Amino acid sequence: MLLVVFSLAGCLPIKQQDEVVQDQNQNETEEKAVVPKYQISESYYRTLTPFKPSGARGTVVSNLNTRYDIDEFEEGLLRLSQRMFSTDKYIFQEGQYLDKDTVRSWLSRKENDNDINGLNPVLTEETKEGFEQNPIILAHILEHNFLVKSNDNKVSLGGISIGLALNSVYYFRIDGVQYEYQIPDNKIETEGKKMAQEIVQRLRQIEGLQDVPITIGLFKAEKRTSVIPGHYFAYATVKSGGSNLQWSEVNEKYVLFPSTTATNDHRDDYSKFQLFQEKVAEYFPNYNGIVGTAFYTNDELSKLSIDIDMQFFGKAEVIGFSQYVAGLINQYFEEYWTVEVKVKSVNGQEALILMEPDMKEPFVHIY
C-alpha cells in the first residue's frame, strides 16, 4: 500500500507555493505578508495578503459622476502603470501614502492665491460667470503602490502611480437653479498637467517617496448621464529622485454602439455590430434591445462589450439563445477582438458569453 501511495504521489502535479515575505516597514515580530504565486494573466499584478486598504479608500465614490468612470479610472491606471512597472517584477498594493484628509485637502478650492493646500482654482465671485471662469477641474486623486522583492525575501516600495480624474462638465447651483458648464479640452489638459507637476513636488516631500519612480495619468471623466466611461488621454513618468514630467499621449477611448460617433468614425466596426444585431432580432421575437461599448486603443477596436436585454419564459430559451449568440460571435466579429456578451432579463443576468483572441470557441456560462 505504501508503494502505491508513493507511486501516485510521484504522478500528482506539484502545486506552486505562495511566497512569504517581510515588508521592510514591518517589525520582525509582526505578521509576515504573503505573495500568492497564482496570477490570472500577465495583464494583472499579484497582490500582497493580508490586504492593506488605502487610507483614502471609498472617497472615489462621492467624487466621480458614474459607476463607469469609477471602474475605468482605476482599471485604466493599472494599464498605464504596466508601461513602467511590469506585472512579472512588481507586486501591487493599494496606496499607503495619501489618506482621506490629504486627498480632500488637495481637491478643495484654493482660499486665496497663497493657499498651499487646494489645487482647484479660487472662486472669485459666486455668479454664473465666476463659476464658469473658475470651474472645479480636479475631481479625484488615486494612488497605487508597486513593491519589489529583494533577494533576502523582503519587499519594498519600487514605484508609485497617481491618477488624476478631471471633470469635463462642471455642475454648480445658484439660487436653487442647476447649471452645467462644458469645460474646454485644452483647459482640462493645461490645468491637469499643471496640477500633476504640483502633486509630484508634494509627493517628493513625503517620507518614503523622495526617490521612487512615479507614473501620473490624466483621466477625462464623463458627464453624469453618460453610459460609457471616460478615458486617460495623457501620462507622464518621473525618474527616481526627479520631479520633471515627461508627457506622452494615451490614445484610448470608449465608443457607444449605436451612436453618431460610431456611424461617422468607426463605420466598418459598427457595420459588423449591426449585422450581429439584425441576426439576434431575426432569431428571437422577444428581443428588447442591444447596446455595445467598444474600447479603442490606438484607433483599433480591442474589446467589445455587449448587453442584450430579452424576455424569457424558460431556461431552455436562455440556453438555446446563448448557443445561437455564441455562434454569431465567431461569424461576425474579428478574431483579434475580445467580445463579452451579457444576456439579461428582468430577473437579472441570464448568461455570459466570452470570446478572447486566444480562444478557439466562445466560453458560455448559463446562470
C-alpha positions in Angstrom: 0.0 0.0 0.0 2.9 2.4 0.8 4.4 1.6 -2.6 1.1 2.5 -4.3 0.8 5.8 -2.3 4.4 6.9 -3.2 3.9 5.9 -6.8 0.7 8.0 -7.1 2.3 10.9 -5.3 5.0 11.0 -7.9 2.4 11.4 -10.6 0.5 14.3 -8.9 1.1 17.8 -10.1 3.3 19.9 -7.8 1.4 23.0 -6.6 3.2 26.3 -6.6 3.8 27.6 -3.1 2.9 31.1 -2.0 5.9 33.3 -1.1 6.2 34.6 2.5 7.9 37.9 2.5 8.8 40.6 5.1 7.7 44.2 4.5 10.7 46.4 5.1 8.4 48.7 7.1 7.3 45.9 9.4 9.0 44.8 12.6 10.3 41.2 12.8 7.7 40.5 15.4 4.8 41.4 13.2 3.0 39.0 10.9 4.7 38.5 7.6 3.0 39.2 4.3 2.2 36.6 1.6 2.6 37.0 -2.2 0.3 34.5 -4.0 2.1 32.5 -6.7 -1.1 32.3 -8.8 -1.6 35.1 -11.3 -4.7 35.3 -13.6 -2.6 36.5 -16.5 0.3 38.8 -17.4 -2.2 41.7 -17.6 -2.8 41.5 -13.8 -0.5 42.2 -10.8 -0.1 39.9 -7.9 -1.0 41.4 -4.6 0.1 41.1 -1.0 -2.0 39.4 1.6 -3.4 40.2 4.1 -5.0 43.1 2.2 -4.0 46.6 3.4 -6.6 49.2 2.4 -5.7 52.6 1.2 -6.1 55.5 3.7 -8.3 57.2 1.1 -10.4 54.1 0.4 -14.0 54.9 -0.6 -13.6 58.6 -1.5 -13.8 57.9 -5.2 -17.5 57.0 -5.0 -18.5 60.5 -3.9 -16.2 62.3 -6.3 -16.9 60.8 -9.7 -20.2 61.0 -11.5 -20.8 57.4 -12.8 -20.0 53.8 -11.9 -18.5 53.5 -15.4 -15.9 56.3 -14.5 -15.1 54.8 -11.1 -14.2 51.4 -12.6 -12.3 52.7 -15.6 -10.4 55.3 -13.6 -8.8 52.5 -11.6 -8.5 49.9 -14.3 -7.0 52.4 -16.7 -4.4 53.5 -14.2 -3.4 49.8 -13.8 -2.9 49.6 -17.6 -0.8 52.8 -17.6 1.3 51.5 -14.7 2.3 48.5 -16.7 4.3 50.7 -19.1 6.7 51.5 -16.2 6.1 48.7 -13.7 5.9 45.3 -15.3 3.5 42.7 -13.8 6.2 40.0 -13.6 8.5 42.1 -11.4 6.2 44.3 -9.3 3.6 43.5 -6.7 0.5 45.7 -6.4 -0.6 47.3 -3.2 -3.3 50.0 -2.6 -1.9 53.5 -1.9 -0.5 53.8 1.6 0.8 57.4 1.5 -2.2 59.7 0.7 -5.0 59.5 3.3 -8.5 60.9 3.1 -7.7 64.2 4.8 -4.8 64.8 2.3 -6.8 63.9 -0.7 -9.8 66.1 0.4 -7.4 69.0 1.1 -5.8 68.7 -2.3 -9.2 68.5 -4.1 -10.6 71.6 -2.4 -10.6 75.1 -3.9 -7.8 77.5 -3.0 -9.0 80.0 -0.5 -6.6 82.6 -2.0 -3.7 82.7 -4.3 -1.3 81.9 -1.5 -3.2 78.7 -0.4 -0.8 75.8 -0.4 -3.4 73.1 0.1 -6.2 73.2 -2.5 -5.4 72.5 -6.1 -8.7 73.8 -7.7 -8.9 77.5 -8.5 -10.1 80.3 -6.3 -13.7 81.2 -6.8 -13.6 84.9 -7.4 -17.3 85.6 -7.3 -20.4 83.4 -6.9 -22.0 84.3 -10.2 -22.6 82.2 -13.3 -19.6 83.9 -15.0 -17.5 83.4 -11.8 -18.2 79.6 -11.7 -17.6 79.2 -15.4 -14.3 81.0 -15.3 -13.1 79.0 -12.4 -14.6 75.5 -12.6 -13.6 72.7 -10.3 -11.5 70.6 -12.7 -9.7 68.1 -10.4 -12.4 65.6 -9.2 -10.3 62.9 -7.6 -6.8 61.6 -6.9 -6.0 57.9 -6.9 -2.8 56.3 -5.6 -1.3 52.9 -6.5 1.9 51.4 -5.0 4.2 48.9 -6.6 6.5 46.8 -4.5 9.6 44.8 -5.4 11.1 41.7 -3.7 14.7 41.6 -2.8 17.0 38.5 -2.6 16.6 38.3 1.2 12.8 37.9 0.7 11.8 41.4 1.7 9.5 43.7 -0.2 10.0 47.5 -0.6 8.3 50.3 -2.5 9.6 50.2 -6.1 7.3 52.8 -7.6 4.0 54.8 -7.3 1.2 55.6 -9.8 -1.1 58.6 -9.4 -4.4 59.0 -11.4 -6.0 62.5 -11.7 -9.7 62.5 -12.6 -10.6 65.7 -14.4 -14.1 66.9 -14.9 -15.3 67.5 -18.5 -18.5 69.0 -17.2 -18.8 71.3 -14.1 -22.1 71.3 -12.2 -23.0 74.2 -10.0 -26.1 75.7 -8.4 -27.1 79.4 -8.0 -30.2 80.4 -6.1 -31.6 76.8 -6.4 -31.0 76.7 -10.2 -28.7 73.9 -11.5 -26.2 74.8 -14.2 -23.7 72.8 -16.1 -20.6 74.1 -17.9 -18.7 72.1 -20.6 -15.0 72.6 -19.8 -12.9 73.0 -23.0 -10.5 70.2 -23.7 -7.5 72.5 -23.9 -8.3 73.9 -20.4 -8.7 70.3 -19.0 -5.3 69.3 -20.4 -3.4 72.6 -19.4 -4.8 72.6 -15.9 -4.3 68.9 -15.4 -0.7 69.0 -16.4 -0.1 72.0 -14.1 -1.8 70.1 -11.1 0.3 67.0 -11.9 3.5 68.9 -11.6 2.5 70.4 -8.3 1.4 66.9 -7.0 4.8 65.4 -7.9 6.6 68.1 -6.0 4.4 67.4 -3.0 4.9 63.7 -3.2 8.7 64.3 -3.1 8.3 65.9 0.3 6.6 62.8 1.8 8.8 60.4 3.7 9.5 57.3 1.6 8.6 58.9 -1.7 11.7 61.1 -2.2 13.4 58.8 -4.6 10.9 56.3 -6.1 9.8 56.4 -9.8 6.4 58.0 -10.4 3.8 57.5 -13.2 1.0 60.0 -13.3 -2.1 59.8 -15.6 -4.7 62.4 -16.6 -8.3 60.9 -16.9 -11.1 62.8 -18.6 -14.3 62.0 -16.7 -17.7 61.8 -18.5 -20.8 63.7 -17.6 -23.5 62.3 -15.2 -25.8 61.0 -17.9 -23.1 59.1 -19.8 -23.5 55.4 -20.4 -19.8 54.9 -21.3 -16.7 55.7 -19.2 -14.2 58.4 -19.6 -10.6 57.7 -20.6 -7.0 58.5 -19.9 -5.6 60.9 -22.5 -2.0 61.6 -21.2 0.5 60.2 -18.8 3.9 61.2 -17.6 6.8 59.4 -15.9 9.3 60.7 -13.4 12.6 59.0 -12.8 13.9 58.1 -9.3 14.5 61.3 -7.3 13.4 63.5 -10.2 10.5 65.9 -10.5 10.4 66.8 -14.2 7.4 65.2 -16.0 7.9 63.7 -19.5 4.5 63.7 -21.1 3.1 61.1 -23.6 -0.2 60.8 -25.3 -2.6 58.0 -24.4 -4.8 57.0 -27.4 -7.7 55.3 -25.7 -11.4 55.9 -25.9 -14.8 54.2 -25.5 -17.5 54.4 -28.2 -21.2 53.6 -27.8 -22.8 51.3 -30.3 -25.2 52.6 -31.7 -24.2 56.3 -31.7 -23.4 59.1 -34.1 -19.7 58.7 -33.3 -19.8 55.0 -34.2 -21.6 55.8 -37.5 -19.2 58.6 -38.5 -15.9 57.5 -37.1 -16.0 53.7 -37.0 -18.3 52.7 -39.8 -16.7 49.3 -40.6 -16.7 48.1 -36.9 -20.2 49.4 -36.4 -21.5 47.6 -39.5 -20.4 44.3 -38.0 -22.3 45.1 -34.9 -25.4 46.0 -36.9 -25.3 42.6 -38.7 -25.0 40.9 -35.4 -27.9 42.9 -34.1 -30.1 42.0 -37.1 -29.4 38.3 -36.7 -30.4 38.4 -33.0 -33.6 40.2 -33.9 -34.4 37.5 -36.5 -33.9 34.7 -34.1 -35.9 35.9 -31.1 -39.3 37.6 -31.1 -38.9 38.9 -27.6 -35.8 41.0 -28.4 -35.8 44.3 -26.5 -32.5 45.9 -27.4 -28.8 45.6 -27.8 -26.2 48.1 -26.6 -22.4 47.8 -27.2 -19.4 49.5 -25.7 -16.3 49.4 -27.9 -12.9 50.1 -26.4 -10.4 51.5 -28.9 -6.6 51.6 -28.4 -4.6 53.5 -30.9 -7.7 53.7 -33.1 -8.1 49.9 -33.2 -11.0 48.1 -31.6 -9.7 45.7 -28.9 -12.7 44.9 -26.8 -16.4 45.0 -27.4 -18.9 44.6 -24.5 -22.5 43.9 -25.5 -25.6 43.9 -23.3 -28.7 42.1 -24.7 -32.0 42.6 -22.9 -34.5 39.8 -23.6 -37.8 38.4 -22.3 -37.5 34.7 -21.5 -40.2 32.2 -20.4 -37.9 29.3 -19.5 -34.4 28.1 -19.0 -34.4 26.2 -22.3 -35.0 29.5 -24.1 -31.9 31.0 -22.4 -29.7 28.0 -23.3 -30.8 28.0 -26.9 -30.4 31.7 -27.4 -27.0 31.8 -25.7 -25.7 29.0 -28.0 -27.0 30.9 -31.0 -25.3 34.1 -29.9 -22.0 32.3 -29.4 -22.1 31.2 -33.0 -22.8 34.7 -34.2 -19.7 36.0 -32.4 -17.4 33.7 -34.5 -19.3 34.6 -37.6 -19.5 38.4 -37.5 -16.6 39.7 -35.2 -12.9 39.8 -35.8 -10.9 37.0 -34.2 -8.4 39.5 -32.6 -11.3 41.3 -30.7 -12.2 40.4 -27.1 -16.0 40.1 -27.2 -18.1 39.9 -24.0 -21.8 39.4 -24.2 -24.2 39.7 -21.2 -27.6 38.2 -21.8 -30.1 39.8 -19.4 -33.8 39.7 -18.5 -36.0 41.4 -15.9 -34.7 38.8 -13.4 -31.1 39.8 -13.9 -28.2 38.4 -15.9 -29.1 35.1 -17.5 -25.9 34.2 -19.4 -22.3 35.3 -20.0 -20.6 34.7 -23.4 -16.9 35.5 -23.7 -14.6 35.2 -26.7 -10.9 36.2 -26.5 -8.2 36.2 -29.2 -6.5 33.0 -27.9 -9.8 31.0 -27.7 -10.9 28.7 -30.5 -14.6 28.9 -29.4 -16.5 31.2 -27.0 -16.9 30.4 -23.3 -20.6 30.2 -22.4 -22.0 30.2 -18.8 -25.7 30.0 -18.0 -26.6 31.4 -14.6 
